[in-house]
Amino acid sequence: MIIIAEVKFLDNGPIVATGVTLVDGEGNQLDSKAEVYLCRCGLSKNKPFCDGSHKNKFESTVRA
């Protein structure tokens, strides 16, 4: 089996994770889909998932 994981940090937005399994601090697998949007701003009411609360309230340009 080949698993390809990718994590993207979107400018002014969430982290987009594909091909990963999310597990909480107690080892429970979180309900997820093939592509998961994770909160980066701290404003989401559905953490760790992004709910779009960052729009017009969060700025962060990601560069290596």
Chimera marker file (.cmm) of the C-alpha trace (Angstrom):
<marker_set name="trace">
<marker id="1" x="0.000" y="0.000" z="0.000" r="1" g="1" b="0" radius="0.5"/>
<marker id="2" x="1.277" y="3.456" z="-0.910" r="1" g="1" b="0" radius="0.5"/>
<marker id="3" x="0.049" y="6.435" z="1.083" r="1" g="1" b="0" radius="0.5"/>
<marker id="4" x="0.867" y="9.915" z="-0.091" r="1" g="1" b="0" radius="0.5"/>
<marker id="5" x="0.378" y="12.640" z="2.496" r="1" g="1" b="0" radius="0.5"/>
<marker id="6" x="0.419" y="16.320" z="1.699" r="1" g="1" b="0" radius="0.5"/>
<marker id="7" x="0.042" y="19.330" z="3.967" r="1" g="1" b="0" radius="0.5"/>
<marker id="8" x="-0.489" y="22.815" z="2.503" r="1" g="1" b="0" radius="0.5"/>
<marker id="9" x="-0.539" y="26.073" z="4.464" r="1" g="1" b="0" radius="0.5"/>
<marker id="10" x="-2.850" y="28.425" z="2.609" r="1" g="1" b="0" radius="0.5"/>
<marker id="11" x="-2.161" y="32.155" z="2.658" r="1" g="1" b="0" radius="0.5"/>
<marker id="12" x="-4.705" y="33.873" z="4.931" r="1" g="1" b="0" radius="0.5"/>
<marker id="13" x="-6.449" y="30.556" z="5.513" r="1" g="1" b="0" radius="0.5"/>
<marker id="14" x="-6.362" y="27.027" z="6.876" r="1" g="1" b="0" radius="0.5"/>
<marker id="15" x="-4.016" y="24.075" z="6.625" r="1" g="1" b="0" radius="0.5"/>
<marker id="16" x="-5.174" y="21.583" z="3.990" r="1" g="1" b="0" radius="0.5"/>
<marker id="17" x="-4.144" y="17.998" z="4.762" r="1" g="1" b="0" radius="0.5"/>
<marker id="18" x="-4.666" y="15.122" z="2.339" r="1" g="1" b="0" radius="0.5"/>
<marker id="19" x="-3.818" y="11.464" z="2.815" r="1" g="1" b="0" radius="0.5"/>
<marker id="20" x="-3.497" y="11.722" z="6.592" r="1" g="1" b="0" radius="0.5"/>
<marker id="21" x="-5.281" y="10.239" z="9.600" r="1" g="1" b="0" radius="0.5"/>
<marker id="22" x="-6.116" y="12.666" z="12.406" r="1" g="1" b="0" radius="0.5"/>
<marker id="23" x="-5.883" y="11.341" z="15.965" r="1" g="1" b="0" radius="0.5"/>
<marker id="24" x="-6.722" y="13.278" z="19.160" r="1" g="1" b="0" radius="0.5"/>
<marker id="25" x="-4.657" y="13.364" z="22.350" r="1" g="1" b="0" radius="0.5"/>
<marker id="26" x="-6.366" y="10.221" z="23.659" r="1" g="1" b="0" radius="0.5"/>
<marker id="27" x="-5.641" y="8.209" z="20.518" r="1" g="1" b="0" radius="0.5"/>
<marker id="28" x="-9.160" y="8.439" z="19.084" r="1" g="1" b="0" radius="0.5"/>
<marker id="29" x="-9.374" y="8.783" z="15.327" r="1" g="1" b="0" radius="0.5"/>
<marker id="30" x="-11.249" y="11.929" z="14.327" r="1" g="1" b="0" radius="0.5"/>
<marker id="31" x="-13.897" y="11.801" z="11.647" r="1" g="1" b="0" radius="0.5"/>
<marker id="32" x="-12.199" y="13.005" z="8.492" r="1" g="1" b="0" radius="0.5"/>
<marker id="33" x="-12.421" y="12.914" z="4.736" r="1" g="1" b="0" radius="0.5"/>
<marker id="34" x="-9.807" y="12.517" z="2.025" r="1" g="1" b="0" radius="0.5"/>
<marker id="35" x="-9.074" y="16.243" z="2.359" r="1" g="1" b="0" radius="0.5"/>
<marker id="36" x="-9.205" y="17.999" z="5.728" r="1" g="1" b="0" radius="0.5"/>
<marker id="37" x="-9.150" y="21.748" z="6.395" r="1" g="1" b="0" radius="0.5"/>
<marker id="38" x="-7.572" y="22.555" z="9.759" r="1" g="1" b="0" radius="0.5"/>
<marker id="39" x="-7.941" y="25.858" z="11.647" r="1" g="1" b="0" radius="0.5"/>
<marker id="40" x="-4.826" y="28.005" z="11.773" r="1" g="1" b="0" radius="0.5"/>
<marker id="41" x="-6.310" y="31.246" z="13.127" r="1" g="1" b="0" radius="0.5"/>
<marker id="42" x="-7.875" y="29.994" z="16.376" r="1" g="1" b="0" radius="0.5"/>
<marker id="43" x="-11.283" y="31.506" z="15.541" r="1" g="1" b="0" radius="0.5"/>
<marker id="44" x="-13.088" y="28.335" z="14.380" r="1" g="1" b="0" radius="0.5"/>
<marker id="45" x="-15.956" y="27.088" z="16.501" r="1" g="1" b="0" radius="0.5"/>
<marker id="46" x="-15.331" y="23.574" z="15.125" r="1" g="1" b="0" radius="0.5"/>
<marker id="47" x="-11.653" y="23.108" z="16.048" r="1" g="1" b="0" radius="0.5"/>
<marker id="48" x="-9.478" y="21.506" z="14.900" r="1" g="1" b="0" radius="0.5"/>
<marker id="49" x="-11.401" y="21.960" z="11.650" r="1" g="1" b="0" radius="0.5"/>
<marker id="50" x="-11.722" y="25.253" z="9.781" r="1" g="1" b="0" radius="0.5"/>
<marker id="51" x="-15.213" y="26.754" z="9.599" r="1" g="1" b="0" radius="0.5"/>
<marker id="52" x="-14.261" y="29.872" z="7.618" r="1" g="1" b="0" radius="0.5"/>
<marker id="53" x="-14.214" y="32.204" z="10.644" r="1" g="1" b="0" radius="0.5"/>
<marker id="54" x="-10.799" y="33.512" z="9.531" r="1" g="1" b="0" radius="0.5"/>
<marker id="55" x="-12.198" y="35.415" z="6.547" r="1" g="1" b="0" radius="0.5"/>
<marker id="56" x="-11.269" y="39.113" z="6.786" r="1" g="1" b="0" radius="0.5"/>
<marker id="57" x="-9.903" y="38.561" z="10.328" r="1" g="1" b="0" radius="0.5"/>
<marker id="58" x="-6.654" y="36.639" z="9.797" r="1" g="1" b="0" radius="0.5"/>
<marker id="59" x="-3.638" y="37.441" z="7.659" r="1" g="1" b="0" radius="0.5"/>
<marker id="60" x="-0.636" y="35.194" z="7.269" r="1" g="1" b="0" radius="0.5"/>
<marker id="61" x="1.456" y="34.737" z="4.161" r="1" g="1" b="0" radius="0.5"/>
<marker id="62" x="3.303" y="31.435" z="4.323" r="1" g="1" b="0" radius="0.5"/>
<marker id="63" x="6.734" y="31.244" z="2.689" r="1" g="1" b="0" radius="0.5"/>
<marker id="64" x="9.642" y="28.886" z="3.237" r="1" g="1" b="0" radius="0.5"/>
<link id1="1" id2="2" r="1" g="1" b="0" radius="0.2"/>
<link id1="2" id2="3" r="1" g="1" b="0" radius="0.2"/>
<link id1="3" id2="4" r="1" g="1" b="0" radius="0.2"/>
<link id1="4" id2="5" r="1" g="1" b="0" radius="0.2"/>
<link id1="5" id2="6" r="1" g="1" b="0" radius="0.2"/>
<link id1="6" id2="7" r="1" g="1" b="0" radius="0.2"/>
<link id1="7" id2="8" r="1" g="1" b="0" radius="0.2"/>
<link id1="8" id2="9" r="1" g="1" b="0" radius="0.2"/>
<link id1="9" id2="10" r="1" g="1" b="0" radius="0.2"/>
<link id1="10" id2="11" r="1" g="1" b="0" radius="0.2"/>
<link id1="11" id2="12" r="1" g="1" b="0" radius="0.2"/>
<link id1="12" id2="13" r="1" g="1" b="0" radius="0.2"/>
<link id1="13" id2="14" r="1" g="1" b="0" radius="0.2"/>
<link id1="14" id2="15" r="1" g="1" b="0" radius="0.2"/>
<link id1="15" id2="16" r="1" g="1" b="0" radius="0.2"/>
<link id1="16" id2="17" r="1" g="1" b="0" radius="0.2"/>
<link id1="17" id2="18" r="1" g="1" b="0" radius="0.2"/>
<link id1="18" id2="19" r="1" g="1" b="0" radius="0.2"/>
<link id1="19" id2="20" r="1" g="1" b="0" radius="0.2"/>
<link id1="20" id2="21" r="1" g="1" b="0" radius="0.2"/>
<link id1="21" id2="22" r="1" g="1" b="0" radius="0.2"/>
<link id1="22" id2="23" r="1" g="1" b="0" radius="0.2"/>
<link id1="23" id2="24" r="1" g="1" b="0" radius="0.2"/>
<link id1="24" id2="25" r="1" g="1" b="0" radius="0.2"/>
<link id1="25" id2="26" r="1" g="1" b="0" radius="0.2"/>
<link id1="26" id2="27" r="1" g="1" b="0" radius="0.2"/>
<link id1="27" id2="28" r="1" g="1" b="0" radius="0.2"/>
<link id1="28" id2="29" r="1" g="1" b="0" radius="0.2"/>
<link id1="29" id2="30" r="1" g="1" b="0" radius="0.2"/>
<link id1="30" id2="31" r="1" g="1" b="0" radius="0.2"/>
<link id1="31" id2="32" r="1" g="1" b="0" radius="0.2"/>
<link id1="32" id2="33" r="1" g="1" b="0" radius="0.2"/>
<link id1="33" id2="34" r="1" g="1" b="0" radius="0.2"/>
<link id1="34" id2="35" r="1" g="1" b="0" radius="0.2"/>
<link id1="35" id2="36" r="1" g="1" b="0" radius="0.2"/>
<link id1="36" id2="37" r="1" g="1" b="0" radius="0.2"/>
<link id1="37" id2="38" r="1" g="1" b="0" radius="0.2"/>
<link id1="38" id2="39" r="1" g="1" b="0" radius="0.2"/>
<link id1="39" id2="40" r="1" g="1" b="0" radius="0.2"/>
<link id1="40" id2="41" r="1" g="1" b="0" radius="0.2"/>
<link id1="41" id2="42" r="1" g="1" b="0" radius="0.2"/>
<link id1="42" id2="43" r="1" g="1" b="0" radius="0.2"/>
<link id1="43" id2="44" r="1" g="1" b="0" radius="0.2"/>
<link id1="44" id2="45" r="1" g="1" b="0" radius="0.2"/>
<link id1="45" id2="46" r="1" g="1" b="0" radius="0.2"/>
<link id1="46" id2="47" r="1" g="1" b="0" radius="0.2"/>
<link id1="47" id2="48" r="1" g="1" b="0" radius="0.2"/>
<link id1="48" id2="49" r="1" g="1" b="0" radius="0.2"/>
<link id1="49" id2="50" r="1" g="1" b="0" radius="0.2"/>
<link id1="50" id2="51" r="1" g="1" b="0" radius="0.2"/>
<link id1="51" id2="52" r="1" g="1" b="0" radius="0.2"/>
<link id1="52" id2="53" r="1" g="1" b="0" radius="0.2"/>
<link id1="53" id2="54" r="1" g="1" b="0" radius="0.2"/>
<link id1="54" id2="55" r="1" g="1" b="0" radius="0.2"/>
<link id1="55" id2="56" r="1" g="1" b="0" radius="0.2"/>
<link id1="56" id2="57" r="1" g="1" b="0" radius="0.2"/>
<link id1="57" id2="58" r="1" g="1" b="0" radius="0.2"/>
<link id1="58" id2="59" r="1" g="1" b="0" radius="0.2"/>
<link id1="59" id2="60" r="1" g="1" b="0" radius="0.2"/>
<link id1="60" id2="61" r="1" g="1" b="0" radius="0.2"/>
<link id1="61" id2="62" r="1" g="1" b="0" radius="0.2"/>
<link id1="62" id2="63" r="1" g="1" b="0" radius="0.2"/>
<link id1="63" id2="64" r="1" g="1" b="0" radius="0.2"/>
</marker_set>
